[in-house]
Every structure is written in structure tokens, then in C-alpha cells.
Amino acid sequence: MTDHRQTLVTQKLFSLLQEIEEVGEVPCSNFPDAFHPEPGNGGYQDTIWAKELCSKCPVLQSCRTYAIDAIEQSGIWGGLTPIERRKIRTTERNATKALYGNQ
């Protein structure tokens, strides 16, 4: 990760943490294990439950944006799984290439 990109990701994390502090409590702080489900052993149900909790979270969009930009490799962030976040990054990258070419 370039220094500039790392700085932007760090700023987004800091903003997310400030937002969480302002709103008080967020669902993931009460059930952190549910947001890092293990494959098997009810992991699918944990994923569904975590995504449902995220849907009611006041910092959903900031959390999602941070996780996509930071390339978080695990856990449910902003209501998205790692695979869903990867698809968004790929779509955004392809859209940028379509607009600007391979500069």
C-alpha cells in the first residue's frame, strides 16, 4: 500500500472511530464474535445475523467505506462479507479503467 493510500485509510478509520464514539454503542461492540464467523459451525447463520445487526447500525456507510478502502480480508464490515467487498472493489476498478483507460 502506498504511503498516500495508507494515510487515507488511516484517516477513514479515525473518522469511523470518532463516529462510533459520537453515537455511543454499535451492534458489533456487543457481539464481536458474530462479525467474524467461522466456516461451518453455524457460520452462515452468524453471517446472516451480523448483516441484520449492521443494517440497523448508524455508522453502516462509514464502516463499509473503510472496510472496502482498507481491503479488510475478514469479518463482516458495513454489512458486507469479504467476498462482497472484493466484488465492489473489482467493479469500481473496472469502472475506473473504462472511464480513464490504463493510464
Secondary structure, 3 states (H helix, E strand, C coil): CCHHHHHHHHHHHHHHHHHHHHHCCCHHHHCHHHHCCCCCCCHHHHHHHHHHHHHCCCCHHHHHHHHHHHCCCCCCECCECHHHHHHHHHHHHHHHHHHHCCC
